[in-house]
Amino acid sequence: MKISLTQKYNVPGPRYTSYPTVPYWNEAAFTVEEWKSSFQKAFSESNSENGISLYIHLPFCESMCTFCGCNKRITKNHSVEEKYIKAVLKEWSLYCSLLPERPLIKEIHLGGGTPTFFSSNNLEHLINGIFSFANKAENHEFSFEGHPNNTTYEQLKKLYELGFRRVSFGVQDYAEKVQKAINRIQPFHNVAKVTFWAKEIGYTSIGHDIIFGLPFQTIEDVIDTVEKTNSVKPDRLAFYSYAHVPWIKGNGQRGFNEENLPKDAEKRQLYETGKILLSANGYHEIGMDHFALKTDSLFHASQNKKMHRNFMGYSASKTQLMIGLGVSSISDSWYGFAQNTKNLEDYYQILEWNQLPVVKGHILDEEDLIIRKHILNLTCELETSWNNETGYFEELPEVLLSLKEIENDELIIIGENSIKITEAGRPFVRNICMAFDLHLKRKSPETNLFSMTV
């Protein structure tokens, strides 16, 4: 019996928000001092011209969503807010003390957790605290993630006044049975309300996050979710595959049984159905799992080949240096990665010692940098190229040989010095990137590390 392309290529694989991927970082050779040097080098090369980015992780949530793989702390005690913000600003001051001049901030993203767990006053205190050490770039892009159930008009207004123009709301799916399974009960009118509030206030890019492959989810559920989404017309959408990784997140992703999850062709059909509906409603597919209206900055960045991808996801502009603040956050200097401790109490303690709370990382070698560029090209532009001077690496012929079957399946076109992903190949970008992943090739994982690619 002939198997489908989905069955053939649906294997565990990274999402490629970085290269090397976190499981393949050389932690043994990494030191915080090396990271500081890498950070300072990137700052000197990029601050005056492009500025830098900040990712700020706000980990608190009032309840556990069983689909979520993020680092979070479940509590209804809002007295935790002030202590955490004080710690984040302490971390930021330690970074700024390493710099020869005030940083110019081009991008800020507040992620979580639930950033809208924090009050308007505390969010204002956080952002004002950041800019007590920094300047704001003229063409800045500030964004945050909002929970539709607890995002208030006051929060939206306050963050707008502080320079935020982009917000994304987690929707996932509107079917009641799905929402119960993932412990994320939020009626459509809550999402519509915050979306219209954001439009009224003046946000220029409003996003919704939708997931396919959730427990009990059917094609009818996807159709209903997309139709409801289209009725409020967000500017961009993340429509991505549910990452089922219970071996990493433990009981947090065991609120349902394995047999309740759509699989293989059934799961892929959920995406294809949603994609057709989104395209019919004016949304254009961008990179992996993203859609945008022609009026959105992400669409323009994609058309102009200026889109970037990092631990914050896709962005419409590129900065070389991204500093991750807060528990579990990851920083990226292009030359190296550094991750903070995932334990909140340890995070507080290390900062009390006036030290950066970095506990692991990776400094990229020359080969890493070349491969990273190829993978970034493939995930952002759906193509990459090389010649004898740039982009070539010793194992490239073997990589191209390993891609022959993918080429035979008409998912890519291999040219003399280039690879282009075809329209049929879009669902398999992660598989194509895996062919370039030399760390993965040299040491295949012996245990579960990644979610399925399709």
TIDORO-986590 format. One record per residue (C-alpha): residue in one letter; z, x, y. Coordinates in steps of 0.02 Angstrom, whole numbers, padded with zeros to 5 digits, always signed. Example, Ala and Ser with C-alpha at 12.3 -4.5 7.8 and 13.67 -1.06 7.14 Angstrom:
BEGIN
a+00390+00615-00225s+00357+00684-00053
This chain:
BEGIN
m+00000+00000+00000k-00050+00068+00170i+00098+00095+00285s+00092+00058+00472l+00100+00193+00606t+00271+00125+00654q+00337+00150+00477k+00253+00320+00466y+00326+00391+00627n+00491+00299+00640v+00605+00447+00607p+00764+00510+00691g+00722+00604+00850p+00787+00654+01022r+00757+00553+01181y+00716+00714+01275t+00817+00696+01433s+00833+00884+01412y+00762+01031+01317p+00843+01106+01219t+00929+00946+01166v+01120+00950+01169p+01145+00978+00980y+01041+01137+00994w+01129+01216+01142n+01186+01394+01111e+01367+01361+01152a+01428+01525+01077a+01332+01627+01205f+01372+01514+01352t+01503+01555+01484v+01557+01461+01640e+01522+01617+01743e+01342+01618+01682w+01329+01435+01729k+01395+01472+01904s+01262+01607+01926s+01128+01488+01863f+01190+01353+01982q+01190+01471+02131k+01016+01536+02090a+00945+01360+02082f+01032+01313+02244s+00959+01462+02337e+00784+01418+02275s+00787+01231+02309n+00919+01171+02433s+00829+01200+02598e+00662+01136+02536n+00700+00989+02420g+00888+00968+02418i+00991+00934+02263s+01041+00785+02156l+01212+00721+02107y+01252+00618+01954i+01427+00545+01965h+01499+00472+01806l+01619+00327+01833p+01685+00293+01658f+01793+00138+01670c+01746-00030+01593e+01849-00188+01575s+01779-00225+01401m+01685-00137+01261c+01499-00175+01239t+01457-00134+01059f+01277-00080+01097c+01335+00055+01218g+01332+00241+01178c+01402+00300+01345n+01565+00392+01375k+01687+00260+01438r+01871+00215+01453i+01915+00031+01425t+02048-00036+01544k+02084-00181+01658n+02203-00074+01760h+02114-00040+01925s+02250+00077+01986v+02153+00214+01893e+02018+00213+02026e+02101+00318+02160k+02159+00457+02044y+01985+00472+01970i+01896+00479+02137k+02019+00611+02197a+01976+00716+02042v+01787+00696+02067l+01801+00751+02247k+01907+00900+02192e+01770+00949+02069w+01638+00932+02206s+01740+01042+02323l+01748+01177+02188y+01558+01176+02174c+01536+01179+02363s+01653+01329+02376l+01526+01428+02275l+01386+01394+02400p+01332+01494+02553e+01290+01335+02653r+01313+01147+02653p+01208+01065+02517l+01070+00943+02563i+01082+00792+02449k+00920+00706+02405e+00976+00599+02259i+01138+00519+02204h+01157+00412+02050l+01318+00323+02005g+01322+00294+01818g+01449+00242+01691g+01543+00161+01619t+01538+00027+01752p+01520+00094+01930t+01552-00082+01998f+01723-00074+01914f+01772+00018+02075s+01814-00077+02234s+01702-00069+02388n+01834+00032+02480n+01850+00160+02341l+01661+00177+02324e+01654+00208+02511h+01792+00337+02497l+01696+00425+02358i+01530+00434+02452n+01609+00483+02617g+01707+00616+02524i+01546+00686+02452f+01468+00699+02625s+01619+00783+02700f+01549+00938+02612a+01362+00897+02620n+01216+00834+02724k+01104+00687+02682a+00918+00720+02656e+00803+00618+02767n+00703+00548+02619h+00854+00524+02506e+00858+00406+02357f+01031+00342+02310s+01053+00225+02162f+01188+00147+02056e+01211+00043+01900g+01286-00129+01925h+01364-00248+01799p+01298-00424+01839n+01465-00503+01798n+01570-00403+01920t+01452-00336+02055t+01503-00418+02219y+01406-00450+02377e+01531-00339+02466q+01495-00193+02349l+01307-00212+02369k+01324-00222+02558k+01442-00073+02569l+01333+00040+02461y+01180-00013+02561e+01269+00039+02721l+01307+00207+02638g+01121+00238+02605f+01092+00161+02434r+00924+00074+02414r+00906+00064+02225v+01013-00030+02100s+00990-00065+01914f+01074-00208+01823g+01107-00205+01636v+01032-00362+01560q+01000-00314+01377d+00954-00491+01315y+00990-00671+01367a+01009-00747+01193e+01188-00806+01167k+01195-00748+00985v+01138-00573+01036q+01261-00565+01180k+01404-00614+01065a+01355-00481+00938i+01355-00343+01070n+01507-00415+01163r+01410-00428+01326i+01419-00610+01382q+01327-00632+01546p+01229-00789+01588f+01060-00779+01675h+01128-00854+01835n+01244-00703+01857v+01096-00584+01847a+00990-00693+01961k+01131-00703+02089v+01157-00515+02106t+00968-00484+02105f+00940-00605+02249w+01090-00534+02342a+01015-00359+02328k+00848-00423+02392e+00931-00514+02536i+01029-00359+02587g+00872-00252+02586y+00870-00148+02427t+00693-00082+02403s+00701-00050+02215i+00796-00169+02101g+00791-00131+01915h+00839-00224+01758d+00879-00140+01591i+00819-00234+01437i+00843-00178+01257f+00740-00219+01104g+00803-00200+00926l+00974-00279+00958p+01064-00372+00818f+00996-00547+00781q+00859-00524+00913t+00696-00618+00882i+00526-00622+00965e+00574-00788+01044d+00727-00703+01121v+00620-00565+01196i+00497-00692+01266d+00639-00791+01344t+00719-00634+01417v+00555-00571+01491e+00512-00742+01563k+00683-00755+01645t+00665-00577+01709n+00495-00615+01784s+00565-00767+01874v+00675-00653+01982k+00546-00512+01989p+00642-00347+01987d+00541-00199+02051r+00558-00095+01893l+00617-00114+01714a+00685-00004+01578f+00633-00087+01415y+00699+00029+01283s+00746+00037+01100y+00925+00006+01049a+00996+00173+00991h+01099+00137+00837v+01212+00289+00819p+01376+00227+00741w+01408+00399+00665i+01432+00464+00843k+01517+00317+00926g+01620+00253+00781n+01680+00074+00784g+01604+00047+00955q+01437+00014+00871r+01498-00079+00719g+01519-00253+00791f+01382-00312+00673n+01305-00265+00506e+01155-00153+00478e+01056-00297+00403n+01072-00391+00568l+00961-00263+00655p+00771-00284+00668k+00684-00138+00584d+00517-00046+00582a+00367-00159+00615e+00477-00308+00657k+00570-00206+00788r+00409-00134+00860q+00336-00308+00876l+00479-00352+00992y+00423-00213+01108e+00238-00253+01097t+00272-00436+01135g+00376-00391+01286k+00248-00264+01345i+00106-00391+01342l+00208-00516+01443l+00263-00384+01568s+00084-00323+01592a+00026-00502+01620n+00157-00519+01757g+00104-00365+01855y+00214-00231+01777h+00135-00063+01734e+00196+00045+01591i+00261+00213+01649g+00315+00361+01543m+00423+00306+01397d+00497+00131+01396h+00481+00100+01583f+00383-00026+01686a+00361-00048+01873l+00270-00155+01999k+00136-00069+02103t+00251-00080+02254d+00390+00023+02173s+00416+00207+02208l+00416+00248+02022f+00239+00180+02005h+00180+00286+02151a+00265+00441+02081s+00181+00411+01914q+00010+00391+01994n+00034+00549+02097k+00106+00648+01951k+00269+00676+02042m+00384+00586+01921h+00531+00682+01849r+00646+00656+01701n+00821+00721+01672f+00992+00658+01616m+00982+00521+01748g+00820+00458+01668y+00657+00445+01765s+00656+00471+01952a+00521+00461+02085s+00559+00633+02154k+00606+00801+02083t+00752+00913+02126q+00778+01076+02034l+00967+01067+02038m+01067+00918+01976i+01256+00927+01979g+01350+00811+01862l+01521+00760+01925g+01652+00669+01825v+01709+00664+01645s+01570+00703+01518s+01438+00731+01654i+01298+00856+01624s+01230+00972+01759d+01056+01047+01759s+00998+01198+01859w+00828+01205+01769y+00884+01374+01702g+01040+01306+01618f+01144+01154+01570a+01331+01129+01582q+01433+00982+01518n+01606+00929+01573t+01743+00886+01451k+01729+00711+01378n+01918+00688+01377l+01985+00608+01535e+02158+00687+01526d+02082+00859+01498y+01967+00829+01647y+02116+00798+01759q+02213+00947+01691i+02072+01075+01710l+02046+01021+01891e+02232+01043+01921w+02204+01225+01872n+02067+01236+02007q+01934+01265+01876l+01768+01179+01844p+01793+01059+01697v+01642+01130+01606v+01671+01152+01419k+01499+01188+01349g+01320+01224+01399h+01161+01321+01370i+01067+01453+01469l+00879+01437+01440d+00777+01588+01387e+00593+01614+01430e+00533+01518+01277d+00649+01372+01316l+00580+01361+01493i+00400+01353+01432i+00437+01220+01301r+00543+01122+01424k+00394+01111+01543h+00278+01048+01405i+00401+00914+01351l+00429+00861+01531n+00241+00848+01556l+00221+00742+01400t+00363+00623+01443c+00313+00603+01626e+00124+00624+01630l+00077+00594+01447e-00016+00759+01444t+00012+00946+01452s-00095+01102+01463w-00088+01290+01447n-00190+01449+01467n-00160+01632+01430e-00055+01656+01588t+00050+01499+01595g+00112+01379+01464y+00061+01481+01314f+00192+01531+01184e+00180+01624+01021e+00203+01474+00906l+00079+01361+00997p-00054+01374+00860e+00073+01313+00732v+00124+01171+00847l-00057+01116+00865l-00080+01125+00677s+00072+01013+00653l-00005+00887+00773k-00167+00870+00674e-00111+00715+00580i-00055+00634+00742e-00226+00676+00813n-00311+00601+00659d-00213+00441+00691e-00291+00441+00866l-00124+00454+00955i-00171+00612+01050i-00327+00706+01103i-00315+00895+01080g-00429+00990+01198e-00463+01176+01211n-00310+01204+01319s-00229+01033+01330i-00156+00880+01245k-00172+00703+01308i-00077+00555+01236t-00187+00404+01209e-00139+00224+01247a-00108+00200+01061g+00003+00353+01064r+00123+00289+01197p+00251+00221+01071f+00257+00392+00987v+00288+00508+01135r+00453+00565+01060n+00366+00612+00897i+00236+00713+00993c+00373+00803+01089m+00459+00843+00925a+00309+00947+00874f+00347+01061+01023d+00534+01066+00990l+00553+01240+00915h+00742+01225+00898l+00721+01068+00794k+00584+01147+00689r+00686+01302+00652k+00843+01209+00604s+00822+01031+00544p+00984+00932+00558e+01082+00910+00397t+01176+00757+00463n+01132+00612+00578l+01107+00672+00756f+00977+00559+00835s+00925+00377+00843m+00756+00321+00773t+00603+00365+00877v+00520+00194+00865
